Amino acid sequence: MTVFGEYADWYDLFYADKDYRAEVDYVHGLLRDRGVAPGKLLEIGCGTGVHAKLFIEQGWHVTGVDLSEEMLSRAKSRFDNLGAEIRRRARFLQCDARTLDLGERFDVVVALFHVMSYQAGQDDLGLAMATARRHLEPGGVFVFDFWYGPTVLTQLPEPRMRKVESLNAVVRRFATPDRKSVV
């Protein structure tokens, strides 16, 4: 089981209030403003496929990759009951962002919801960036977000507790930051 293995069961519930549509609309607008029409899009760290579904609704053909087999299982099942055209525009593969080599290029590569920030060090980040570059068509666009260090150090994380419930269980997630590991 991968790092997001058991968490995958609860992921969509924890982020049910996340405005995925606004994020996809924002990225789509950035691309449109730069003259990039919907084509082939590679999503690194696709999770449970929510962004992928919304990009497809914008006209993209999406290849979603993730390290977590469990997250990909949920992404694939998200598409099971959708129309044939939407399913035809999506594929999901288990891959590591640092070593991925699909042997094809994309108009756009995205890594959203802090995928790049989860790279454990400079070497891993460099490898993930090289993956994006390797998969871009000449003139292609890479869109990613990240935690900005000075802001993280200014607006220090605080201990948090989040509770989510399903029909079968209640889960409480506690986050206790350790600033020593950041500085």
SULKA-V882083 format. One record per pair of residues at least 24 apart in sequence whose C-alpha atoms are under 8 Angstrom apart, sorted by the first residue. I is the first residue (numbers start at 1). GAP is how many residues later the second one is. D is the distance in whole Angstrom. If there is no record, write none. Layout:
BEGIN
i: <I & I>
gap: <GAP & GAP>
d: <D & D>
END
This chain:
BEGIN
i: <1 & 1 & 1 & 2 & 2 & 2 & 2 & 3 & 4 & 4 & 4 & 5 & 5 & 5 & 5 & 6 & 8 & 8 & 8 & 8 & 11 & 12 & 13 & 13 & 13 & 14 & 20 & 20 & 20 & 21 & 21 & 24 & 24 & 24 & 27 & 28 & 28 & 31 & 36 & 39 & 39 & 39 & 40 & 40 & 40 & 41 & 41 & 41 & 41 & 41 & 42 & 42 & 42 & 42 & 43 & 43 & 43 & 43 & 44 & 44 & 44 & 44 & 44 & 44 & 45 & 45 & 45 & 45 & 46 & 46 & 46 & 46 & 47 & 47 & 47 & 48 & 48 & 48 & 48 & 48 & 48 & 49 & 49 & 49 & 49 & 50 & 52 & 53 & 53 & 56 & 56 & 56 & 57 & 60 & 61 & 61 & 62 & 62 & 62 & 63 & 63 & 63 & 63 & 64 & 64 & 64 & 64 & 65 & 65 & 65 & 65 & 65 & 65 & 66 & 66 & 66 & 66 & 66 & 66 & 67 & 67 & 67 & 67 & 68 & 69 & 97 & 97 & 97 & 98 & 98 & 98 & 98 & 98 & 98 & 98 & 99 & 99 & 99 & 100 & 101 & 101 & 101 & 102 & 103 & 104 & 105 & 105 & 105 & 105 & 106 & 106 & 106 & 106 & 107 & 107 & 107 & 107 & 107 & 108 & 108 & 108 & 108 & 108 & 108 & 109 & 109 & 109 & 109 & 109 & 109 & 110 & 110 & 110 & 111 & 111 & 111 & 112 & 112 & 112 & 113 & 113 & 114 & 114 & 114 & 114 & 115 & 115 & 115 & 116 & 116 & 116 & 117 & 117>
gap: <67 & 68 & 69 & 65 & 66 & 67 & 68 & 65 & 64 & 66 & 67 & 63 & 64 & 65 & 66 & 64 & 40 & 62 & 63 & 66 & 37 & 36 & 151 & 152 & 153 & 150 & 30 & 31 & 34 & 30 & 33 & 27 & 30 & 31 & 116 & 27 & 30 & 110 & 71 & 67 & 68 & 69 & 66 & 67 & 68 & 65 & 66 & 67 & 68 & 69 & 64 & 66 & 67 & 68 & 66 & 67 & 68 & 69 & 53 & 65 & 66 & 67 & 68 & 71 & 52 & 66 & 67 & 70 & 26 & 29 & 65 & 66 & 24 & 25 & 28 & 24 & 25 & 26 & 27 & 28 & 30 & 25 & 26 & 27 & 29 & 25 & 38 & 26 & 33 & 30 & 33 & 34 & 29 & 29 & 28 & 29 & 27 & 28 & 29 & 27 & 28 & 29 & 30 & 26 & 27 & 28 & 29 & 27 & 28 & 29 & 30 & 31 & 32 & 26 & 27 & 28 & 29 & 30 & 31 & 27 & 28 & 29 & 30 & 26 & 25 & 30 & 31 & 34 & 26 & 27 & 29 & 30 & 31 & 32 & 33 & 28 & 29 & 32 & 31 & 30 & 33 & 34 & 33 & 32 & 31 & 29 & 30 & 31 & 32 & 29 & 30 & 31 & 34 & 29 & 30 & 32 & 33 & 34 & 28 & 29 & 32 & 33 & 34 & 35 & 26 & 27 & 31 & 32 & 33 & 34 & 32 & 33 & 34 & 32 & 33 & 34 & 31 & 32 & 33 & 32 & 33 & 30 & 31 & 32 & 33 & 29 & 30 & 31 & 28 & 29 & 30 & 29 & 30>
d: <8 & 8 & 8 & 8 & 6 & 7 & 8 & 7 & 6 & 7 & 7 & 6 & 7 & 5 & 7 & 8 & 8 & 6 & 5 & 8 & 8 & 7 & 7 & 8 & 8 & 6 & 7 & 6 & 8 & 8 & 7 & 7 & 7 & 6 & 8 & 8 & 8 & 8 & 8 & 8 & 6 & 8 & 5 & 5 & 7 & 6 & 6 & 5 & 6 & 7 & 6 & 6 & 5 & 6 & 6 & 5 & 6 & 8 & 6 & 7 & 6 & 5 & 8 & 7 & 7 & 6 & 7 & 6 & 8 & 8 & 8 & 8 & 5 & 6 & 7 & 6 & 8 & 5 & 4 & 8 & 8 & 7 & 4 & 7 & 7 & 7 & 8 & 8 & 8 & 7 & 7 & 8 & 8 & 7 & 5 & 6 & 6 & 5 & 7 & 6 & 5 & 6 & 8 & 8 & 6 & 5 & 6 & 6 & 5 & 6 & 6 & 8 & 8 & 8 & 7 & 5 & 6 & 7 & 7 & 5 & 5 & 5 & 7 & 7 & 6 & 8 & 5 & 7 & 6 & 8 & 5 & 4 & 8 & 8 & 6 & 7 & 7 & 7 & 6 & 7 & 8 & 8 & 8 & 8 & 6 & 7 & 4 & 5 & 5 & 6 & 5 & 5 & 7 & 6 & 6 & 8 & 5 & 7 & 7 & 8 & 6 & 5 & 6 & 8 & 8 & 7 & 8 & 6 & 5 & 6 & 6 & 5 & 6 & 6 & 5 & 7 & 8 & 5 & 6 & 7 & 8 & 7 & 5 & 5 & 7 & 8 & 8 & 7 & 7 & 7 & 6 & 5 & 6>
END
